[in-house]
Amino acid sequence: MTAESLGKNSLSKERLRLWLRMLRVTRQVESELRERLRTEHDSTLPRFDVMAALYAAEEGLKMNELSKRLRVSNGNVTGIIDRLVDDGTVERIAIEGDRRATRVCLTVVGRKTFRGMAVEHERWINALFEGVNEEDAHHIGELLHRLPASLNDAPTLNDGNADGPINH
């Protein structure tokens, strides 16, 4: 084994440990957010995400646009939208000239409801990350920007490494 291959192996192991730490922290934070949304707002994280996307798009979104933004299937979004419509926080608006398509947007009540949830969500995140100061938060964010934004940007698993891809 050469010094170069030992260095690559060490780097590989360190990256694996980093991934596992990131995954553990993400799961813990997500679990806490899910619990708080459930107990304090009788809501779910997917509902919060849908409302956030609609809040950002004041004119509303077509269902397929919403699905693309959230990176989920139309079927996943449809059930959530149905419940939000039943709650009076979202409305469906027919699109003129296209009988099959509808635009969905937050109602006045939905916008007010989401604003309250968003303020608390930010407070929860702030409390969960209280051990991270502003400089560290910025630095971690900058480091994470170095990672590929999508799998399409990532190098392939078999990038010429003599060992080939890892089979799990």
LINVENMO-V275214 format. One record per backbone hydrogen bond with DSSP energy under -0.5 kcal/mol. CO is the residue of the C=O (numbers start at 1). NH is the residue of the N-H. Records with the same first field share a line. If there is no record, write none. Layout:
# LINVENMO-V275214
CO = NH / NH
This chain:
# LINVENMO-V275214
2 = 6
3 = 7
4 = 8
5 = 9
6 = 10
7 = 11
8 = 12
9 = 13
10 = 14
11 = 15
12 = 16
13 = 17
14 = 18
15 = 19
16 = 20
17 = 21
18 = 22
19 = 23
20 = 24
21 = 25
22 = 26
23 = 27
24 = 28
25 = 29
26 = 30
27 = 31
28 = 32
29 = 33
30 = 34
31 = 35
32 = 36
33 = 37
34 = 38
35 = 39
36 = 40
37 = 41 / 43
38 = 42
44 = 48
45 = 49
46 = 50
47 = 51
48 = 52
49 = 53
50 = 54
51 = 55
52 = 56
53 = 57
56 = 58
57 = 60
61 = 104
62 = 66
63 = 67
64 = 68
65 = 69
66 = 70
67 = 71 / 72
73 = 77
74 = 78
75 = 79
76 = 80
77 = 81
78 = 82
79 = 83
80 = 84
81 = 85
82 = 86
83 = 87
84 = 88 / 89 / 90
85 = 88
89 = 107
91 = 105
93 = 103
94 = 96
95 = 98
98 = 95 / 101
101 = 95
102 = 63
103 = 93
104 = 61
105 = 91
107 = 111
108 = 112
109 = 113
110 = 114
111 = 115
112 = 116
113 = 117
114 = 118
115 = 119
116 = 120
117 = 121
118 = 122
119 = 123
120 = 124
121 = 125
122 = 126
123 = 127
124 = 128
125 = 129
127 = 130
129 = 132
131 = 133
133 = 137
134 = 138
135 = 139
136 = 140
137 = 141
138 = 142
139 = 143
140 = 144
141 = 145
143 = 146
144 = 147
150 = 153 / 154
157 = 159
161 = 164
166 = 168
